[in-house]
Amino acid sequence: VQLQASGGGLVQAGGSLTLSCAASGRSFRSYTVAWFRQAPGKEREFVAAVTWSGGSLYSTDSVKDRFTISRVNGKNTLYLQMNSLKPEDTALYYCAAQSTGRYYDAAHYGYWGQGTLVTVSS
């Protein structure tokens, strides 16, 4: 499966953005798909995932309270709605897909999009 992320941009603290990830391939619905992010000078970290059955998983309570991950299998698209953005959310956001493995572990994802930059100004 090939993935293409979009929707990043510059937003003020407290604002909102919706990221999209378009997937190619007919097996999209069978994958767990996720968002990871990487801030400058830091390691890539898990943000949220949605399983093939539709279950949502989040990295922290702070993310869970502000972000919503969803997927539309009929459109082969993954979304991340981000509200109440904070400067510490600034990062390159990547979408990824896996068929099996630990959902929070980047090493278990075999398919990656190119990243979309989110910058939150204070």
Z-matrix of the N, CA and C atoms (Angstrom, degrees):
N
C 1 1.446
C 2 1.528 1 108.72
N 3 1.327 2 116.03 1 140.78
C 4 1.466 3 121.48 2 176.17
C 5 1.516 4 109.14 3 -108.56
N 6 1.322 5 116.16 4 140.95
C 7 1.454 6 122.16 5 -174.73
C 8 1.515 7 110.85 6 -123.99
N 9 1.317 8 116.14 7 142.00
C 10 1.462 9 121.25 8 177.49
C 11 1.515 10 109.33 9 -137.09
N 12 1.327 11 115.54 10 114.40
C 13 1.459 12 121.87 11 -178.76
C 14 1.525 13 111.01 12 -91.08
N 15 1.322 14 115.47 13 148.46
C 16 1.459 15 120.97 14 177.13
C 17 1.520 16 109.16 15 -155.01
N 18 1.337 17 115.23 16 171.53
C 19 1.451 18 120.35 17 174.56
C 20 1.507 19 115.57 18 105.21
N 21 1.318 20 118.05 19 -4.26
C 22 1.451 21 119.94 20 178.45
C 23 1.525 22 111.73 21 -69.58
N 24 1.319 23 115.18 22 169.96
C 25 1.458 24 119.56 23 178.93
C 26 1.506 25 111.33 24 170.18
N 27 1.319 26 114.41 25 -170.16
C 28 1.460 27 121.88 26 178.90
C 29 1.518 28 108.80 27 -100.85
N 30 1.328 29 116.02 28 129.45
C 31 1.456 30 120.52 29 -178.96
C 32 1.520 31 108.93 30 -142.59
N 33 1.301 32 116.56 31 150.31
C 34 1.463 33 120.41 32 177.14
C 35 1.520 34 110.22 33 -79.02
N 36 1.308 35 115.03 34 154.79
C 37 1.461 36 120.08 35 176.92
C 38 1.524 37 109.53 36 -54.86
N 39 1.325 38 115.12 37 136.97
C 40 1.452 39 120.73 38 -176.78
C 41 1.510 40 113.66 39 92.76
N 42 1.321 41 116.31 40 -11.22
C 43 1.451 42 120.64 41 -178.64
C 44 1.520 43 113.27 42 -82.76
N 45 1.330 44 114.88 43 -174.88
C 46 1.465 45 121.35 44 -176.64
C 47 1.514 46 111.23 45 -131.91
N 48 1.323 47 114.81 46 152.93
C 49 1.455 48 122.86 47 172.96
C 50 1.519 49 108.49 48 -146.54
N 51 1.311 50 115.86 49 151.30
C 52 1.462 51 120.80 50 172.35
C 53 1.519 52 109.17 51 -121.09
N 54 1.307 53 116.29 52 120.64
C 55 1.448 54 121.78 53 176.26
C 56 1.527 55 109.26 54 -93.30
N 57 1.319 56 114.98 55 146.45
C 58 1.454 57 120.95 56 177.00
C 59 1.518 58 109.28 57 -125.39
N 60 1.307 59 115.30 58 152.47
C 61 1.463 60 121.13 59 177.16
C 62 1.521 61 107.02 60 -138.85
N 63 1.323 62 115.74 61 110.21
C 64 1.451 63 121.47 62 -179.88
C 65 1.521 64 109.76 63 -91.68
N 66 1.318 65 116.01 64 131.09
C 67 1.464 66 121.23 65 -177.49
C 68 1.519 67 110.64 66 -114.37
N 69 1.295 68 115.06 67 144.76
C 70 1.460 69 120.42 68 172.93
C 71 1.523 70 108.07 69 -105.29
N 72 1.301 71 117.35 70 155.62
C 73 1.456 72 119.87 71 179.67
C 74 1.512 73 112.16 72 106.77
N 75 1.301 74 115.94 73 141.17
C 76 1.454 75 120.90 74 -175.10
C 77 1.512 76 113.58 75 -80.03
N 78 1.345 77 118.33 76 -8.56
C 79 1.458 78 120.55 77 -176.83
C 80 1.515 79 113.13 78 -96.33
N 81 1.328 80 117.39 79 12.65
C 82 1.464 81 121.32 80 -176.88
C 83 1.521 82 111.19 81 -52.27
N 84 1.310 83 117.46 82 -41.91
C 85 1.460 84 120.72 83 -173.35
C 86 1.524 85 112.04 84 -66.76
N 87 1.302 86 118.33 85 -16.51
C 88 1.463 87 120.78 86 -177.85
C 89 1.527 88 112.90 87 -90.68
N 90 1.331 89 117.72 88 -4.77
C 91 1.460 90 121.68 89 -177.05
C 92 1.529 91 112.07 90 -97.53
N 93 1.298 92 115.53 91 147.88
C 94 1.460 93 120.46 92 160.42
C 95 1.524 94 106.35 93 -79.43
N 96 1.328 95 117.19 94 130.82
C 97 1.453 96 121.52 95 -179.01
C 98 1.528 97 109.24 96 -121.76
N 99 1.307 98 115.39 97 149.35
C 100 1.460 99 119.07 98 -170.25
C 101 1.528 100 111.68 99 -148.45
N 102 1.320 101 113.82 100 165.10
C 103 1.456 102 122.60 101 170.33
C 104 1.518 103 108.49 102 -114.51
N 105 1.302 104 115.01 103 134.15
C 106 1.456 105 123.26 104 170.63
C 107 1.527 106 107.53 105 -122.00
N 108 1.312 107 116.20 106 163.08
C 109 1.461 108 119.08 107 175.50
C 110 1.520 109 110.22 108 -142.10
N 111 1.325 110 114.20 109 154.96
C 112 1.451 111 120.06 110 179.50
C 113 1.517 112 109.06 111 -138.03
N 114 1.312 113 115.47 112 113.50
C 115 1.457 114 121.33 113 177.16
C 116 1.530 115 109.02 114 -85.34
N 117 1.331 116 117.58 115 157.44
C 118 1.464 117 120.59 116 -179.86
C 119 1.524 118 111.98 117 -55.21
N 120 1.319 119 116.16 118 127.90
C 121 1.456 120 120.86 119 177.83
C 122 1.515 121 115.05 120 77.92
N 123 1.333 122 117.06 121 5.42
C 124 1.463 123 119.81 122 -178.16
C 125 1.529 124 110.25 123 -121.82
N 126 1.319 125 115.14 124 165.26
C 127 1.453 126 120.39 125 178.19
C 128 1.529 127 110.26 126 -78.78
N 129 1.312 128 114.78 127 157.35
C 130 1.456 129 119.73 128 176.00
C 131 1.527 130 108.80 129 -65.64
N 132 1.330 131 116.67 130 136.32
C 133 1.457 132 120.54 131 -178.03
C 134 1.524 133 111.39 132 -129.66
N 135 1.307 134 114.14 133 149.60
C 136 1.451 135 121.63 134 178.71
C 137 1.522 136 110.36 135 -70.75
N 138 1.336 137 116.60 136 138.99
C 139 1.460 138 121.73 137 176.58
C 140 1.529 139 110.25 138 -111.59
N 141 1.309 140 116.40 139 -57.91
C 142 1.463 141 120.69 140 -176.74
C 143 1.522 142 109.34 141 -162.92
N 144 1.339 143 114.86 142 156.02
C 145 1.459 144 120.87 143 178.17
C 146 1.517 145 109.52 144 -142.09
N 147 1.315 146 114.92 145 155.89
C 148 1.459 147 120.41 146 172.80
C 149 1.523 148 106.73 147 -132.78
N 150 1.323 149 115.43 148 127.40
C 151 1.453 150 120.92 149 -174.56
C 152 1.528 151 111.37 150 -77.02
N 153 1.312 152 114.92 151 172.08
C 154 1.464 153 119.82 152 179.66
C 155 1.528 154 110.54 153 -61.76
N 156 1.347 155 116.30 154 -27.10
C 157 1.467 156 120.35 155 -179.05
C 158 1.523 157 112.66 156 -90.35
N 159 1.339 158 117.27 157 -1.46
C 160 1.458 159 120.62 158 175.18
C 161 1.512 160 115.62 159 100.46
N 162 1.318 161 118.22 160 0.75
C 163 1.450 162 120.59 161 177.99
C 164 1.515 163 111.90 162 -72.78
N 165 1.344 164 117.20 163 136.57
C 166 1.461 165 121.84 164 -177.62
C 167 1.522 166 110.37 165 -103.39
N 168 1.314 167 114.95 166 141.16
C 169 1.457 168 121.82 167 -178.41
C 170 1.519 169 108.43 168 -134.18
N 171 1.319 170 117.28 169 137.09
C 172 1.458 171 121.90 170 -176.67
C 173 1.523 172 110.50 171 -127.13
N 174 1.330 173 114.74 172 155.46
C 175 1.458 174 119.69 173 -174.94
C 176 1.515 175 112.52 174 -75.13
N 177 1.323 176 116.59 175 -43.47
C 178 1.459 177 120.63 176 -176.62
C 179 1.524 178 109.42 177 -140.48
N 180 1.312 179 116.60 178 165.65
C 181 1.464 180 120.30 179 176.96
C 182 1.527 181 110.47 180 -64.48
N 183 1.339 182 116.55 181 -34.23
C 184 1.458 183 119.95 182 179.95
C 185 1.523 184 110.40 183 -63.11
N 186 1.325 185 116.45 184 -43.01
C 187 1.461 186 120.44 185 177.62
C 188 1.523 187 109.86 186 -66.72
N 189 1.297 188 116.52 187 -43.67
C 190 1.464 189 120.42 188 -178.03
C 191 1.523 190 111.83 189 -61.71
N 192 1.314 191 116.67 190 -34.46
C 193 1.463 192 121.09 191 -178.86
C 194 1.520 193 112.51 192 -75.05
N 195 1.336 194 117.83 193 -19.63
C 196 1.460 195 120.46 194 -173.00
C 197 1.526 196 113.67 195 -118.46
N 198 1.328 197 117.52 196 -25.27
C 199 1.465 198 121.51 197 -175.94
C 200 1.525 199 110.81 198 -111.96
N 201 1.320 200 115.85 199 150.52
C 202 1.460 201 121.38 200 175.09
C 203 1.526 202 108.63 201 -132.72
N 204 1.315 203 115.38 202 121.80
C 205 1.462 204 120.65 203 176.21
C 206 1.524 205 108.56 204 -98.62
N 207 1.333 206 115.22 205 140.61
C 208 1.454 207 119.23 206 178.64
C 209 1.520 208 109.00 207 -152.88
N 210 1.322 209 115.00 208 164.64
C 211 1.451 210 120.26 209 178.85
C 212 1.528 211 109.00 210 -140.70
N 213 1.321 212 115.70 211 147.66
C 214 1.455 213 122.16 212 173.35
C 215 1.519 214 106.11 213 -122.97
N 216 1.311 215 115.65 214 99.49
C 217 1.465 216 119.62 215 -174.46
C 218 1.525 217 112.26 216 -63.04
N 219 1.316 218 116.27 217 -33.62
C 220 1.459 219 119.47 218 -179.99
C 221 1.519 220 112.86 219 -65.38
N 222 1.334 221 116.23 220 -21.68
C 223 1.457 222 121.55 221 178.24
C 224 1.524 223 111.87 222 -107.28
N 225 1.336 224 116.14 223 1.93
C 226 1.466 225 120.23 224 -177.38
C 227 1.528 226 111.60 225 51.62
N 228 1.311 227 116.09 226 44.30
C 229 1.459 228 120.11 227 -173.76
C 230 1.528 229 111.52 228 -132.46
N 231 1.312 230 114.44 229 139.08
C 232 1.458 231 123.87 230 175.33
C 233 1.525 232 107.69 231 -111.44
N 234 1.321 233 116.45 232 143.19
C 235 1.467 234 121.36 233 -180.00
C 236 1.526 235 111.06 234 -127.38
N 237 1.324 236 113.95 235 156.49
C 238 1.461 237 120.23 236 169.15
C 239 1.525 238 107.01 237 -139.19
N 240 1.312 239 115.84 238 106.91
C 241 1.462 240 121.85 239 175.77
C 242 1.519 241 107.40 240 -86.91
N 243 1.340 242 116.08 241 121.71
C 244 1.457 243 120.49 242 -177.16
C 245 1.520 244 109.30 243 -118.89
N 246 1.313 245 115.79 244 120.01
C 247 1.460 246 122.52 245 178.95
C 248 1.525 247 110.42 246 -115.66
N 249 1.305 248 115.81 247 164.06
C 250 1.474 249 121.89 248 177.57
C 251 1.527 250 111.00 249 48.65
N 252 1.298 251 115.54 250 49.21
C 253 1.460 252 119.94 251 -175.63
C 254 1.523 253 111.45 252 -65.49
N 255 1.338 254 114.68 253 146.49
C 256 1.453 255 122.69 254 -178.97
C 257 1.530 256 109.11 255 -120.84
N 258 1.315 257 117.53 256 155.87
C 259 1.473 258 119.32 257 177.94
C 260 1.530 259 112.57 258 -54.13
N 261 1.320 260 117.61 259 -32.64
C 262 1.470 261 120.25 260 -179.98
C 263 1.529 262 113.03 261 -72.11
N 264 1.324 263 117.75 262 -6.29
C 265 1.466 264 121.11 263 173.55
C 266 1.533 265 111.56 264 -83.28
N 267 1.314 266 116.85 265 -6.21
C 268 1.462 267 120.82 266 179.38
C 269 1.520 268 110.55 267 -61.67
N 270 1.334 269 116.15 268 124.32
C 271 1.466 270 121.01 269 -176.68
C 272 1.522 271 109.40 270 -178.42
N 273 1.316 272 114.43 271 168.66
C 274 1.460 273 121.02 272 165.37
C 275 1.520 274 107.23 273 -84.00
N 276 1.304 275 116.42 274 126.79
C 277 1.453 276 121.36 275 -178.48
C 278 1.529 277 108.97 276 -104.51
N 279 1.330 278 115.21 277 128.50
C 280 1.453 279 122.12 278 -178.83
C 281 1.522 280 110.48 279 -116.79
N 282 1.324 281 115.70 280 140.66
C 283 1.451 282 118.99 281 169.36
C 284 1.525 283 107.94 282 -99.71
N 285 1.327 284 114.92 283 152.01
C 286 1.452 285 120.07 284 -175.67
C 287 1.525 286 109.45 285 -149.87
N 288 1.320 287 115.64 286 158.93
C 289 1.459 288 121.09 287 -179.32
C 290 1.525 289 109.95 288 -136.33
N 291 1.333 290 114.84 289 144.49
C 292 1.460 291 120.57 290 177.24
C 293 1.532 292 108.87 291 -141.34
N 294 1.314 293 114.26 292 154.83
C 295 1.461 294 119.07 293 175.49
C 296 1.518 295 111.63 294 -97.54
N 297 1.335 296 116.05 295 -24.02
C 298 1.460 297 120.63 296 179.56
C 299 1.514 298 109.07 297 -163.92
N 300 1.336 299 115.93 298 158.97
C 301 1.458 300 119.60 299 177.27
C 302 1.518 301 112.21 300 122.65
N 303 1.318 302 115.23 301 -178.47
C 304 1.462 303 120.77 302 179.61
C 305 1.530 304 108.84 303 -70.68
N 306 1.285 305 116.88 304 123.05
C 307 1.474 306 121.50 305 -171.49
C 308 1.524 307 112.34 306 -68.33
N 309 1.339 308 117.10 307 -22.95
C 310 1.461 309 121.39 308 -175.63
C 311 1.532 310 112.62 309 -94.91
N 312 1.328 311 116.35 310 -1.35
C 313 1.460 312 121.45 311 -172.73
C 314 1.527 313 110.34 312 -105.65
N 315 1.320 314 116.61 313 113.22
C 316 1.462 315 121.02 314 -178.05
C 317 1.524 316 112.32 315 -57.27
N 318 1.319 317 116.85 316 -31.15
C 319 1.462 318 120.57 317 -178.70
C 320 1.525 319 112.48 318 -65.41
N 321 1.318 320 117.23 319 -16.49
C 322 1.460 321 121.52 320 -178.23
C 323 1.523 322 112.21 321 -95.57
N 324 1.329 323 116.63 322 7.10
C 325 1.461 324 120.89 323 178.51
C 326 1.524 325 109.22 324 -107.15
N 327 1.326 326 115.31 325 126.37
C 328 1.449 327 119.44 326 -176.29
C 329 1.519 328 114.66 327 -98.16
N 330 1.324 329 116.33 328 -10.96
C 331 1.454 330 120.80 329 -176.23
C 332 1.521 331 109.13 330 -127.63
N 333 1.331 332 115.74 331 132.41
C 334 1.470 333 121.37 332 -175.49
C 335 1.521 334 110.95 333 -135.95
N 336 1.338 335 114.80 334 143.30
C 337 1.444 336 120.58 335 168.47
C 338 1.514 337 109.88 336 -83.94
N 339 1.320 338 116.52 337 178.39
C 340 1.462 339 121.38 338 -172.28
C 341 1.519 340 114.13 339 -85.97
N 342 1.319 341 118.45 340 -9.31
C 343 1.462 342 120.32 341 179.41
C 344 1.511 343 112.05 342 95.33
N 345 1.317 344 115.41 343 141.33
C 346 1.461 345 121.67 344 174.90
C 347 1.530 346 107.41 345 -132.83
N 348 1.329 347 116.05 346 133.92
C 349 1.461 348 120.95 347 -171.12
C 350 1.522 349 111.54 348 -86.85
N 351 1.316 350 114.96 349 128.06
C 352 1.461 351 122.52 350 173.77
C 353 1.529 352 107.78 351 -113.52
N 354 1.325 353 115.63 352 123.59
C 355 1.459 354 120.89 353 178.09
C 356 1.513 355 108.58 354 -122.34
N 357 1.333 356 116.16 355 123.15
C 358 1.459 357 121.56 356 -178.98
C 359 1.520 358 108.08 357 -113.16
N 360 1.314 359 115.69 358 117.63
C 361 1.464 360 120.14 359 -178.95
C 362 1.519 361 110.49 360 -92.50
N 363 1.323 362 115.03 361 148.48
C 364 1.472 363 119.51 362 -178.06
C 365 1.516 364 111.18 363 -90.23
